[in-house]
Amino acid sequence: MKSQIIKMLLLTTAIILSTTASADTRIVEVWNCKMLDGKTSEQLQSADKAWLTFMNGKVQGAGVRTYVMNSIVGDYTGFLSVDSYPSMAAWVQAKAALKTPEGQAADAAWGSVAECTSNTLYESIES
């Protein structure tokens, strides 16, 4: 049973990697977040910059990007955190890096400023 699951995961990963290998395709993870009480946007920017520096040092080929998006019109209660990866393989490497002690520290620094409650993973194709 485990063997079949592993084979299926490997096949799925191979298919995903082959479809996202194009230079104009990126994997984009969008998080719904709120700033913690008493925290500032400067603290968030600092934590986000440290997280990005860590990621680009751990992901082969780098190319990870991150954005904090605040609404101009509409709901002002939260913000979006958008992380963009050059490929599915880079996203997988990033998730593995977050499991290391350094990654947990980078994530904890970010989490000390804001709380993200849900996320969605997208494939973005440049037109």
C-alpha positions in Angstrom: 0.0 0.0 0.0 2.8 2.5 0.9 4.6 1.5 -2.2 1.6 2.5 -4.4 1.1 5.8 -2.6 4.8 6.6 -3.0 4.6 5.7 -6.7 1.5 7.9 -7.1 3.2 10.8 -5.3 6.3 10.5 -7.5 4.2 10.4 -10.7 2.2 13.4 -9.6 5.3 15.3 -8.7 6.9 14.4 -12.1 3.8 15.6 -14.0 3.6 18.9 -12.0 7.3 19.6 -12.5 7.1 18.9 -16.2 4.1 21.3 -16.6 5.7 24.1 -14.6 9.2 24.0 -16.2 8.4 26.9 -18.6 10.3 30.2 -17.9 7.0 32.1 -17.9 5.3 30.0 -15.4 5.5 30.6 -11.6 4.0 29.0 -8.6 2.3 31.6 -6.4 1.2 31.0 -2.8 -1.3 33.5 -1.5 -1.9 33.8 2.3 -4.7 35.7 4.1 -3.1 37.5 7.0 -3.7 40.0 9.8 -1.2 42.1 11.7 -0.9 41.2 15.3 -1.9 43.9 17.9 0.8 46.5 18.5 2.9 45.4 15.5 4.0 47.8 12.7 4.3 47.5 9.0 8.1 48.2 9.4 8.3 45.1 11.6 6.5 43.1 9.0 8.7 44.4 6.2 11.8 43.5 8.3 10.5 39.9 9.0 9.5 39.5 5.3 12.9 40.6 4.1 14.7 38.2 6.4 12.3 35.3 5.3 13.0 36.1 1.7 16.8 36.2 2.2 16.6 32.9 4.0 14.5 31.4 1.2 16.7 32.6 -1.6 19.7 31.1 0.2 18.1 27.7 0.5 16.2 27.3 -2.8 18.4 26.1 -5.7 18.6 28.8 -8.3 16.9 31.3 -6.0 14.3 33.5 -7.7 11.8 33.4 -4.8 9.8 36.7 -4.5 7.5 37.9 -1.8 4.9 40.7 -1.7 2.7 42.2 1.1 -0.5 43.4 -0.5 -2.7 45.9 1.3 -6.1 46.8 0.0 -6.7 50.2 -1.4 -10.5 49.8 -1.7 -12.6 47.3 0.2 -11.8 45.2 3.3 -9.1 46.9 5.4 -9.0 44.3 8.2 -6.1 42.3 6.8 -3.6 41.9 4.0 -2.3 39.3 1.6 1.1 37.8 1.7 2.1 36.5 -1.7 5.1 34.3 -2.3 6.2 33.5 -5.8 8.4 30.6 -6.8 10.1 29.9 -10.2 8.8 26.3 -10.2 7.0 23.7 -8.3 10.4 22.2 -7.4 11.4 25.5 -5.8 8.2 25.6 -3.8 8.9 22.0 -2.6 12.5 23.0 -1.6 11.1 26.1 0.2 8.7 24.0 2.2 11.5 21.6 3.1 13.7 24.5 4.2 11.0 25.7 6.6 11.3 22.4 8.5 14.9 23.1 9.4 15.8 25.0 12.6 16.8 28.1 10.6 13.5 27.9 8.6 11.5 27.6 11.8 13.2 30.6 13.2 12.5 32.7 10.0 8.9 31.5 10.1 8.6 32.3 13.8 10.0 35.8 13.3 7.3 36.4 10.6 4.6 34.8 12.9 5.6 37.2 15.7 4.3 40.1 13.6 1.4 38.7 11.7 -1.0 35.7 11.7 -1.9 34.0 8.4 -5.0 31.8 8.6 -5.4 30.3 5.1 -3.6 30.0 1.8 -4.1 29.0 -1.8 -1.5 27.7 -4.3 -1.7 28.9 -7.9 0.1 28.3 -11.1 0.7 31.6 -12.8 1.3 31.8 -16.5 2.6 35.0 -18.0 0.6 36.3 -21.0 
